[in-house]
């Protein structure tokens, strides 16, 4: 994922509860910016906000949160379906 804009948007959901974790935006100039990503359980049917990006910088790549060891029944998991910069 690379590009520039003001917001990093992610489409996803939590499973077996609210899923939350820390990811990192890495910019082309070598700077990094941590962010917290939280998705409510899919049953909640709510939309989380996007992640603000630093103005004037270009995203080189994004490291996503490591929330679980995989999708296991009864264990909180995060599912990310799409990512974009707007």
N, C-alpha and C positions, 0 to 999 in steps of 0.2 A: 504494500500500500504506500503510494507516494503521491505528493501533490501539495497544493497550498490552498488556504482558505481560513475561515474563522472558527469552524466547528467540525469536530470529528463525530460522525454519526454512526451508531452501531444498532443493528436490529438483532434482538435476542430475547431470551427469557430465562428465568430461573425454574428449577424443577425441584420438588420436595422442599419448598421454602424459598426465601429470598437469597439469591446468590450474589456475593460481593467479593471483589478482589482488586488488587493494584496492578495496573499495567504501566507501560512507559511509551511515550512518544519520543522518537529519536529524529532530530532535524539534520538536514544536510550539512549544517555548520558544526556538527559534533555535539551540540547541546542536547540535553535530555530533559524531559518533563514527566514526572510520575502523575498518574491520574487514578482515581477510584471509580470503578465501574460497578453499578448495582442494578441487577434486574430482579424485579419482584417475581414471585411464583406465577407461572402462566395463568393460573386460575384467577389471579387478582385483576387481570385485564387493565393494567395501567401502563403508561408510557414514561420511561425515565428520560431525563434531559440529555442533550448531547454534551460532548466534552469540548471546552474552549481550547483553541489553539493559539499560539503566540503569533501576533500580527507580523506580517512581513517575512515569516520564515517558511521554508518548504519542508514538509515531512519526508523523511527518507524511508522510515518504516515504523511499525507499531508492534510492540510486544504486548500480547494479551494476558490477562490475569490467569494464573494457574490455580483453579478453584478446587478441583478434585482429581482423583486418579482415574476417573471415567464415570460413565453413567451407570450407577448401581441403584437398584430399587431401594427407596427409603433414604438415600444419601443426597444432600443438596448438590446440585450441579448447575453449571452455566452453559447455555447453548447460544452460540453466536452464529447468525445466519448470513449477515451481510455487514459491510463496513464501507463508509464513504466519507469524503471531505466536501464540505459545502461552504 
